[in-house]
Amino acid sequence: MTSILYSLPNILTCCNILAGLCAIYLSICGKINFACWLVLASAFFDGLDGWAARRLDRESSFGRIFDSVADFISFGCAPVFIYYAMAQAKDLSGLPVMLIYILASAIRLVRFTMNGDTDQGRDFEGLPTTASALLLVSLFFFFPQNFSKPAFSAPLFIGLSALMLSRIRFWKFNR
């Protein structure tokens, strides 16, 4: 029981990864609502793994990197797959914008991981990928018809990419 308790943060990170991968798969299968719900589940697991690591005094370099990999899948890649499924993209015209979003997510997560304890204060530098994905999923739920319109989706993805890469400080709500 003790080893399971000590492994709990990484088990929760695995749940984040699995939810993100399932969101990608379900979006490919056209199950957009389920995919969006799984991104929300990923955010839940993402919050729990950090909380568990702090409470159990199990914070580690491995856990921090593992969490960033999970976040890249769930919050950097899954929203792009959901968008493409919603837009029923038949061509690759939106691909550059989506690749920018994926790359911005990766850069943001690496920067966060490399900052170590310097980013443990009251705020984040750059919009967290989780917040970006939650905003996107919320908009998918409430304005699904807009995501087939590049005039709506392209500026949104580019703006979120810029905010993730920015040096703007964003308040941490989980501390």
C-alpha positions in Angstrom: 0.0 0.0 0.0 2.8 2.4 0.8 4.5 1.9 -2.6 1.2 2.7 -4.3 0.8 5.8 -2.2 4.3 6.9 -3.1 3.6 6.2 -6.8 0.3 8.0 -6.8 1.6 11.2 -8.4 3.0 9.2 -11.4 -0.1 7.1 -11.6 -2.2 10.3 -11.9 0.2 11.5 -14.6 -0.4 8.3 -16.4 -4.1 8.9 -16.2 -3.5 12.4 -17.7 -1.6 10.8 -20.6 -4.2 8.1 -21.2 -7.0 10.7 -21.2 -5.1 12.8 -23.7 -4.4 9.9 -26.0 -8.0 8.8 -25.8 -9.1 12.4 -26.6 -6.9 12.3 -29.7 -8.2 8.9 -30.8 -11.9 9.9 -30.2 -11.5 13.1 -32.1 -10.1 11.1 -35.1 -13.2 8.8 -34.8 -15.5 11.9 -34.8 -16.5 11.7 -31.1 -15.8 15.4 -30.4 -17.8 15.8 -27.2 -16.2 12.8 -25.6 -12.7 14.0 -26.7 -13.4 17.4 -25.1 -14.5 15.8 -21.9 -11.3 13.8 -21.8 -9.3 17.0 -22.1 -11.2 18.2 -19.1 -10.4 14.9 -17.3 -6.7 15.4 -18.2 -6.8 18.8 -16.5 -8.3 17.2 -13.4 -5.5 14.6 -13.3 -2.9 17.3 -14.0 -4.1 19.2 -11.0 -4.2 16.1 -8.8 -0.7 14.8 -9.7 1.0 18.0 -8.6 -1.1 18.2 -5.5 -0.3 14.6 -4.6 3.4 15.1 -5.2 3.5 18.1 -2.9 1.4 16.5 -0.2 3.3 13.2 -0.3 6.7 15.0 -0.6 7.3 13.0 -3.8 8.3 15.9 -6.1 11.1 14.8 -8.4 12.9 15.7 -11.7 11.3 12.6 -13.2 7.8 13.6 -12.1 8.3 17.1 -13.4 9.4 15.9 -16.9 6.8 13.2 -17.0 4.1 15.7 -16.2 5.3 18.0 -19.0 5.2 15.1 -21.5 1.6 14.4 -20.3 0.7 18.0 -20.7 2.1 18.1 -24.2 -0.1 15.2 -25.3 -3.2 16.4 -23.5 -3.0 20.2 -23.9 -0.6 20.7 -26.7 -1.7 18.0 -29.2 -5.3 16.9 -28.3 -6.9 20.3 -28.9 -5.4 20.4 -32.4 -6.8 17.0 -33.2 -10.2 18.1 -31.8 -10.1 21.2 -33.9 -9.3 19.3 -37.1 -12.1 16.9 -36.4 -14.6 19.7 -35.7 -13.6 21.6 -38.8 -13.7 18.4 -40.9 -10.5 19.7 -42.5 -10.1 18.1 -45.9 -7.0 20.1 -46.8 -3.9 21.1 -45.1 -4.4 24.9 -45.2 -4.8 25.2 -41.5 -1.8 23.0 -40.7 0.8 25.8 -40.3 -1.3 27.5 -37.6 -1.9 24.1 -35.8 1.8 23.3 -35.9 2.6 26.7 -34.4 0.3 25.9 -31.5 1.9 22.5 -31.0 5.4 24.0 -31.1 4.4 26.8 -28.8 3.0 24.3 -26.3 6.3 22.3 -26.4 8.4 25.3 -26.0 6.3 26.6 -23.1 6.5 23.2 -21.3 10.2 22.9 -21.8 10.7 26.5 -20.5 8.5 25.6 -17.4 10.4 22.4 -16.8 13.8 24.0 -17.1 12.9 26.9 -14.8 12.6 24.4 -11.9 11.9 26.0 -8.6 12.1 29.6 -10.0 8.6 29.2 -11.5 7.1 28.0 -8.1 6.0 31.4 -6.9 2.6 32.9 -7.2 2.4 33.1 -10.9 3.5 31.5 -14.2 5.6 33.0 -17.0 3.5 32.6 -20.1 0.0 31.2 -20.4 0.1 27.6 -19.1 -0.8 25.0 -21.7 -3.5 23.6 -19.4 -5.3 27.0 -19.4 -4.9 27.3 -23.1 -6.4 23.9 -23.8 -9.3 24.5 -21.3 -10.1 27.8 -23.0 -10.2 26.0 -26.4 -12.3 23.1 -25.1 -14.7 25.5 -23.5 -15.1 27.3 -26.8 -15.5 24.0 -28.6 -18.4 23.2 -26.3 -20.1 26.6 -26.5 -19.3 27.8 -30.1 -18.7 24.6 -32.2 -20.0 26.2 -35.4 -17.2 28.8 -35.3 -14.3 26.2 -35.5 -15.0 25.5 -39.1 -14.3 29.1 -39.9 -10.5 29.9 -40.2 -11.3 33.6 -39.5 -12.2 32.6 -36.0 -10.0 29.6 -35.2 -6.7 30.8 -36.8 -6.4 34.0 -34.8 -7.4 32.2 -31.6 -4.7 29.5 -32.0 -2.1 32.1 -33.0 -3.1 34.3 -30.0 -2.9 31.5 -27.5 0.5 30.4 -29.0 1.8 33.9 -28.5 0.5 34.0 -24.9 2.1 30.7 -24.1 5.5 32.0 -25.4 5.1 35.4 -23.8 6.9 36.6 -20.7 3.5 37.8 -19.3 2.9 36.6 -15.7 -0.3 34.6 -15.2 -1.7 34.0 -11.7 -1.4 30.4 -10.3 -4.7 29.3 -8.9 -3.5 26.0 -7.5 -1.2 27.3 -4.7 
